[in-house]
Amino acid sequence: MNRVFRKEYNPYVFFGSLIILIIMVAYVSLFREQAQYQMSETKEWINTNFGWFYILTVAIILVTAVFLFFSRYGDIKLGPDHSKPEYSNLSWLSMLFAAGMGIGLMFWGVAEPVMHYLVPPDAQPETLAAAKESMKLVFFHWGLSAWAIYALVAVILAYFAFRQNLPLTLRSALYPLIGERIYGGWGHAVDIFAVLGTIIGVSTTLGMGVQQINAGLNYLYGLPIGIDIQTLLIIVVMILVGCSVFSGMDKGIKRLSELNMIFAIVLLLFILILGPTLFILQTFMQNLGGYISELVSRTFNLYAYESNDWVGNWTIFYWAWWLSWSPFVGSFIARISRGRTIREFIAGAMFVPALFTLLWMTVFGDTALHLILYNNAQQLADMVRSDYTMALFAFLEHFPFSSIVSFFAVFMIFLFFITSADSSSMVIDMFASNGKTDTPVWQSLFWVFVVAVVTIALMYSNGLQALQTASIVSALPFAITLLIAMWGLIRALFLDSTKKELQKQSLNFSRPAPRSAGGWQRRLRNLTMFTRRSHVIRFIADVVKPACDEIAEELSKQGYNANVVWAENEGSIQLDLIHEDKVYFSYGVKPKPYPLPEVVTRGIDDDNNDSQEGLMYFRADVYLLEGGQDYDIMGWSKEDVIADILDQYETYLHYLHMIRE
């Protein structure tokens, strides 16, 4: 009970966000027309004067993400060197996809291709050329650029949180710019911005989404369309979200995301198999090739020579929406990605979901265009023109078992909403709790309640559009902040990689092999005896601890603040050098278990309980601030251990010399 109701929040962010949110909702509700006019004018001014900046920012983000994937920085882990991923690849991909764009694909998979077909920027409307142009635009808006924004924000947050031990909140992205001041007023302001942006984004998406669900249920089953029905739908969704929150991360979001992914694949295969299969496969390959070949030209195309606002209503709107949505999605992806390398992360968070997204858009979008062009399904185009929220359900009428499939689609939309709302409540709670992930349940439930109340209030006051516009406007200052954070990330990765290279060179070339007492015979015994945990702990206590004590004593005589931490229960030792209350160098040794190699036939006692019935053995592994270094010092003499500590410290000092400007 104490855990459920304890307080873990940051009061400045928690109450500051609530106060500002109440003021914003009250303003757009009481002065709806004035607020909408002001926000629309601001948005139009930004699109006119800073549209080029959005285009440039997204281009830089995409180039940076690709660079990180192919560069040496891709080998750096989002966490200590010894950390492992918390979730399997399937669970991880399912969760980041469900939180990222799952609901958007359900909404726009049919609607956007048909809308571009009806009103294309560079072709005659409702022609074959318009259909080709339509899919190129859809690929561009939903492809690598969109996922690169999410991936890069997530890399920045995960790196500074899990590698540099900073809070897992948006404030940490500013660390390269303002340093320790992220813990003060500036940091609180940034996290308040993140909380408000997430609540506004989720509320507007939820509000428009239930309108689509209501419209679909009306179209299929005659359910009346109205705010009362939509309010009831929101309440149902949020009750289910509350159940998911109570279930926890692994039983709630994880399982729902996996279920979402399975249902999405089933629906995708249903349309692919029963639709124009050959046409879909051909157009996918053609559209993919066209997208790759035209990526650069489309990325920088502002339609500057044409006097129309198409790019502002579509491309810049999308870039601004992805940017404003990225603190939430990026934080959630970072939360579930600890222990993965940057290269693995970019592949999983950008390339894989982008490919699946483009396949989805081809299956639904090109099938819809095929129906219109070759099956005379003009009523589908007319439906999208009059009410695009009906697009998916009007599309599914052209397939067998349309009522069942449409109900299945509505159910999927519900699941995607539950997953998005659950993950958003967790992220909002993290922002409001200094990045803590083990907060009490009531805090997450509180934010679920806030999102529901805000959504219902805005729907009754018709203020959803004004608040959504405000969220998009906020993308401009965030884009500037993100560019600075990207520079800080590259700088930090350079330093991290330089240190890693110096440590590798020191291990490979400069350090002589230890010469243990007893000659080569004892050294051979150390190599062939796969030791138990108790033996390793005894070695650490009898050899490593005295070595650390002697170095700490000598450093203290020279005026350094050196501290030895002996964790007797764990059997680990750690020597810390401290300056201004922060550890700047650390050398530790821990007993670490490893599976016994199959080629080994002796060396482990049959009755050894410490080694999991003979299946494991233990090493005395070295740990630095960066994590485990993957080498064993078991059996070394005290002099060898002292030499190793000095070598690692000398490498660290050389690293400081190399990076000194």
N, C-alpha and C positions, 0 to 999 in steps of 0.2 A: 504493500500500500504506500509506503514512504517513497518508493521509487516512482510510482505512478504520479504522485502529486508534488514531488520535489520541484524546485525551481532551478533551471539551468540557462535561462535566457539572458541576453544582454539588455538591460533596461532601456538604454539609450536607443537601440535599434528597435526593440519590441514596441515600446510606447511611442517613439517618434514616428514609426511607420503607421501605427494605428491613427494617430492624430492627423497626420498629413492625408491619409487615405480617407478619413471621415470628411475632412475639408474638401477634398477633390470630388468625392461622390456627391456631397451636398451641393457643391457648386454646379456640376454638370446636370444634377437632377432639378435644381430650382431654377437655374438659368440655362436651360438646355440649348435653346436656339443661339444665345449669345456665346456659350461655350463652344458649340459646334462651329459657329462662324469664325471665332478666334483661332481655334485649332486648325480649321481648314485653310485659313489665310496663312497661318504659320507654316503649315505643311506645304502649301503652294510656293511660298517664298523660299523654303529650304530646297524644294525640288528644282526651282528655277535657278537659284544661285549656288547650290551645293550638290546638285545632281552629279556633276563631274567628280566631286569628292567621294560620294558613295561608290561610284564606278571604280575609281582609283583604289579605294580602300579594299574593296572585295578582290580586285586583281592582286594587290599586294598580299592579302591573306592567302589566296590560292597558291601563289608562287611560293610563299613561305612554307605552307603545309607540304607542298611537293618537295621543296628543298630539305625539310626536316626528314622526310621519308628516305631520301637517297643519300643524305650526308652521313658523316660519322656520328653525328648527334643522335641518329636513330637507334644506336645501341644503348643509349642511356635509359635507365629504368625510371619509371614514375614511382619512386620509392627507394628504399635502401637496396644495395646491390644484391642482397640475398633474398629479397622479397619475391613472393610468388602470387600469381593472379588469384583473386578471391572466388571468381566465378568461372565456370566453363565457357568456352567460346560461344556455344549455342545460347546459353542463358544471357551472356554479356551482350551479344548482338541483338537478341530479342528485346532486352530492356532498353538499350540505347535507341533502337528503331521505334519502339512504342512511344517513348518519351519525345523523340525527335519530330517525326512527321507522319506517324501512322494515321492520325485522324485527318490530316490534310490530304492524304492520298484518297481516302474514302470520299472526301468532299469534292476534290478537284479532279479526280482521275478521269471522269467523263466530261465535266463541265468546262474545264479550261481548254482542252483541245478543240471542242466545238465552238467555244467563244472566239478563239483565234481564227478558226475557219470562217466564222461569220463576219468578223471585223479584223482582218490581218493588217499589219502596218506596211507590208511591202508587196502585196499581191491583190489581184482582183477578188473581192469577196465571193465565197461559195463556189470556188473553182478547184480544180485539181492542184493548181499552184498554191492556192490558199491552204489546202490540206497539208501539202508538203511543208510549207512555211510554218503552219501551226505546230507540227510535231517538233520542228527544230527549236521553236521558241519554248515549248514545254520542256524539252531536254535541257535547254540552257537555264531555265528558271529553277529546275528541280535537280540539277546535276551536281557536279563537283563543287561549284562555287558555294552553294547553300550548305552542303555538309562540311566544307572546309571552314566556314565560319564557326560552326558548332565545335568541330574538332580542335581548332586552334585555341579557342577560349578554354576548352576542357584541358588541353595540354598545359596551358599557362597555369591554370588553377591547380591541376594535379601535380605539376612539377614543384611549384613553390610550397604546396601543402605537404606532399609526401616525401619530397627530396630535401626541402629546406626547412621543414617543420613549422610552416606558417599556417594560420587558420584556413580551413577550406571554405573561404568566402571570397566575394568579389574584391574585398579590400586588398587581398594578397597580390592581385594583379598590379597594384600600384607600388609594390615594394621597391622595384627598381627606380621609381621616380621619387618617392618621399621617404623611403627607408622605414625606420622605427615609428614614424608618425602615423603609420597605418593603424596603430593601436589607440590613436587619439580621435579628435573630432573629425578629421578627414576620413578616417576609416569608418567611423559610424555613419557619416553622410553617404559614403559609397554603398554600404550595406543596406541602408534605408532605401536608396535608389534601386538596388537589386530586388528588395522585398516588394516595393511598389510596382516595379516593372513586371515581376512574376505574377503578382496578384491581378494586375490589370490585364496582362496577356491571357492568363488562364480564364479570367472572368469573361472577357470578350469572346474568347474561343468557345467557352461553355455556353454562353448566351446564344451565339449564332449557331452552334451545333445543335442545341435542343430545338431551335427553330427548324433546322433541317429534319431532325427526327420527327417533330410534330407534323411537318409538311409531308414527310414520307408516310407516316401512319394515316394521315388524312387521305392521301392519294391511294393508299392500298386498302384501308379498312374503314374510311369515313370518319375517323376520329376528328372532332372539331379542332380548328386552329384558334388558339387564343393564349393570352398570357397566363391564365389560370392553369391551363393544361401544361404549359411549358414550365411553370413554377413547380407543379407536381412532379414533372420529369426531373427537374433539378434536385428536388428533395430526395427522390428515389436514388438518383446517381450518387448524391452525397452520403446517403445512408450506407450504400454499398462501399463507397470510398472509406467511410469510417470502419467498416468491417475489415477492409484490406489493411488499414493502418494498424488495427489491433493485431492482425496476423503477423505483422513484422515484415521486414525487407525480404527475407528469403521465402516466406510462405505467401506474402501478399503480392508485391510488385513483380517479383521474379516469376511466380507461377502464372500470374495474369499475363505478363509479357510473353511467356512461352506459349500460352494458349492463344493470344492474339496472333503470334507469328504462324502457328499451325493453321488457324482459321484463314489468315490472309493468303497463305499458300494454297489452301483448298479452294478458295474463291478464285484465285488467280488461275489455277489449273482448270477449273470449271469453265471459265470464259475462254481460256486458250484452246481447250479441246473442242468445245461446242461452237466456238466462233470460227472465223476464217483463219485457221491455224497457219497455213502456208503463208498467207498474206501478212500475218502478225510477225512470223519469224523473219520474213524478207524485210519488212519495214523496220524491224528492230535493228538488224544489221546495217541497213542503209542509214537510218537515223543516227545510230551510234557512230558510224563513220563520218557522217556529216557534222555531228556535234564535235567530235575530236578535231576535225580539220578546220572548223570555223570557230573554235573556242576563243582564240585570241581576238579575231575581228569582232565577234559578238560581245566579248567582254568589254571592249572599249567603244562600242557603238552607242553614241548618245543621240542619234538621229538629229544631229545639230543642223543639217542642211534642210530638214523637213520642218514645216511649221505645223507640228501636231504635238500633243501631250501624251502620246501613247507610252513612251518610255517612262514618263513620270507615273502614269497610272498602273504600269505593270512592272518593268524591271526595277526601277528605283523603289517602288513600293515593296517589292519582294526583298530587295537587299536590306531596306530599312526594317522590315518585319523580322527577317532572320537575325539581324543585329540586335534588335530590341528583345527578341526571344532567347538569344544565346546565353545570357547570364544564368537563366534557369536550366536550359538543356545542357549547357556546358558544365555547370556545377554538378548536375545529376550524373552525366557521363564520367566526370572526374571521380565522383564518389565511388563508382563501381569499377574503376580501372586501375586501382593500386596494384603495383607489381608487374605491369606490362611495360615492355620497352616502347619508346616513342615510335619506332618503325612499326611495331605490331599494332600500336594504338591507331596510328594514321590509317593503316590498312583496314582495320576493323571499324573505325569510326567515320571514315570518309569514302574510301574506294568501294568497300563491300555494300554499304547501305545505298550509296549513289547508284551502283549498278542495279540493285534490286528495285530502287525507285524508278529508274528509267525503264526497266522491264515492265513494271506495273503500269506506268503511263502508256507504254506501247500497247499492252494487252487491252486496256480499257479505252484509251484514247483512239488508237487506230481502228479498233473494232467499231467504235461509235462512228468514226468517219466512214468506214466501209459500209455501215448500214445506211448512212445518209447518201453516199455517192453511188452505191451500186444496188442497194435494196429499196431505194425510194422511201426511206424512213424520214421524210421531211418533218413529220410531227415531232421527232426527237429534237431536231434543230429548233423548231418553233418553241418547244418546251424550254429549252435552254435559254432562248432569247427572252422569254417572258418571265421565267423563274428558274434560275440555275440551281436552286436548292433541290429541285425535283429531278435533276439530271440523272443521278444514279438509278433511281427507281424507274424512271421512264426508259432508261437503257435496258434494265433487267427484264422488262416486259417482252423483249424480243428473244428471250431464251426459255427453254422448257422449265417447268416448275417455278415460274416467275414469282408466284406468291411466297413459296417456301424460301426461295433464294433471297427475295427482298426482306423477309423477316430475318433471315440469317444475317443480311447486311446491317439491318437495324441493330441486331444483337451485337455485331462486331463494333459498331459505332459506340454503343453503350460501354463495351469492354475497353475500347481505346480511351474513352472519356474517364473511366474509372482509373485506368493506369496512369494517364496524364495528371489527373487531379491528385492521386495518391503520391506520385513522385514529386509533384510541385509542392505539396504540403510538407514533404520531407525536406526539400530544398529551402523553402521559406523558413522552416524551423532552424535549419543549419545557419542561414544568413542571420537570423535573430538570436543565435546562441553561440556566437564566436566560432562557428565551424564545427561544433560538437555533433557527433553522429549517434550518441547514446542518450539522447534527451528523453524525458518522460513522455508517455503516450499522450497525455492531455494537451501538450503543446502542439503536436501535429494535428490532433483533432480540433483544437481551437482554430488553426489556420484553415482547415477544411470548412468549418463553420463560417469564417470570415469570407472565404471565396464564395460560398453559397449565398450569403446575405448580400454581398456586393453585387453579384450577378442578378439576383432577383430585384434589388433596388433599381439597378440600371435598366432592367427590362421594363419595369413599371413606369419609369420616368423617360424612356426612350433615350437614355444617355450612353448606350453602349458605343455608338459610333464616335461620339466626342472623345470618350476615354481611349478608344482604340487609336484614334488619330493622335492623341497626346502621347501614347506609347510609341508610336512610329516617330514622332518628333524627337523623342528622347534618344533615338538611335544616333543622332548627330554627335552630341557630346560623348556618347559611349564609343563611337567609332574613333574619335580622337584619342580617347583613353586607351583603347585597344591597340592602336598603332604604337603608342609609347610602351605599353606592356609587352608587345612583340619584340621591340628593341631590347627591353630588359631581359626577356627570355633568351634571345640569341646571345646576349652578353653573358648571362649566367651559364648557358650551355657551353659556351667557349671556355669559360673558367673550369667548369666541371670536367669537360673533356681533356683539357690541358693537364689537370691534376691526375686524371686517370692514366694518361699516357706516361706521365712522369713516374707514377707508381709502378706501371708495368715495366718501364725501362729499369727502374731500380731493382725490381725483383729478378729480371732476366739477366742483367749485366753487372750491376755494381755490387751485389751482395754475394759474398762467398758462402758456399754451402756449409751448414753447421757441422762442427766436429764434436760429436758427443763423446763424453768420457766412456772408455771401454772399447774404443776402436771401431773398425768397420763391422765387426761381428755384432756389436750391440745395435749399430745403425740398421743392419739387416734385420735383426729381430724386431726392431720398431716398425719396419716396413711390412713385415709378414704377420705380426700379431695384431689382429683386429680387436681393439680394446673395448672394454666395457665402460659404461658411464662412470662407475665408481673409481676406476683407474684414472680416467681423465680428470675427474674432480680432485683426486689426490695429487695428481701432477700439477694442476693449477695452484692448489693450496701450498704445495711444498716447493715449487720451482718458480712459477710465474709471479705469484704474489710477492715473494721476497725480491724478485727482480724489479717489480713495479715500486715497491716500498723504497728500495735503494735509490732509484732514479728520482722519485718524488722528494726524498730527503735532500738529495743533492741540488735539485732545482729550487727547493725552498731556501737553501743556503744562499743561492744566487739571486734571491728576491722574486722568484716566480711563484704564482699561486697554483700549486699542484695538489691534486686530491686523488686518493686511491679509494675506489668503491668496491668492497668485497661482498657479493651477494651469496652468502653461505648456502642458502636453500637451493639456489640454482647452480651453485658451483662456478660462478663466473666472476671475473675480475676486470676492472676498468680503471685505467689511469687517465685522468682528465687534466688538461691545462686550461685555466680559467682566466679571462680578462674581462673586467667590467661585468661580472656576474653571468658571462656567457662562455660556454665551452668552445674553444677554437681548435683544439686538437685532442683527439681521444684515441687510446689504444686499448682494446679489450680482447679477452680470450674467453670463449664459451664452449662448453661441451655440446657438440652438434651431432645428431644421429644421421646415419647414411645406410642405405640398403647394402647388405653384404654381397660382394661380387660373386657371380655364379661359379667362377673358376676356383674360388677358395674352398678347400675341403677340410681345413682345420684352423684352429686359432680362436674359436669361440666355444666356450663351455656349453654342453648340452643343457645344464640346469641354470643357465644364465637368464634370470628374469628381467634384468635391467636392459637387455638388448632385444626385447620382444621375442622371446623364445628362439634366440639365435639368428633371427632374420635381420637384425640391425647391429651395427657397430658404431663407435663414437670417435670423433676427432676433436682435438683442441684447436678450433678455428679462430683466426684473427679477425677482429672487427674494428673498423675505423668509423669516423662520423658518417661516411658514405655507405656503410653497411659491411656485410661479410666480404672478405677478400679471397675466399676460396683457396686458402692454403693452411696446412696443418703443422703445428709446432710440437706435437706430442713427442716426448722423448728428448727434446733439446735440453741442453744444460742451461743453468742460470745465466752464464756469460753469453750463450747464444741468444737467449731471449732478450737480454739487455741490448745486445748488438742489433737485434731486429727492431726493437723500440726506437733506438737511436737512428737506424736507417730510415724508418718511416717518418720520424720527426725531421730528419735532414731532407728527405724528399719533400715534405710539406714546406719547409723553409725555402727550398729551391723553387717550389711552385709560387710562393709569394714573390720571390725575386723575378720570376719570369713574367708575372702579370703586373708588376709594379710599373706604373706609367711615369 
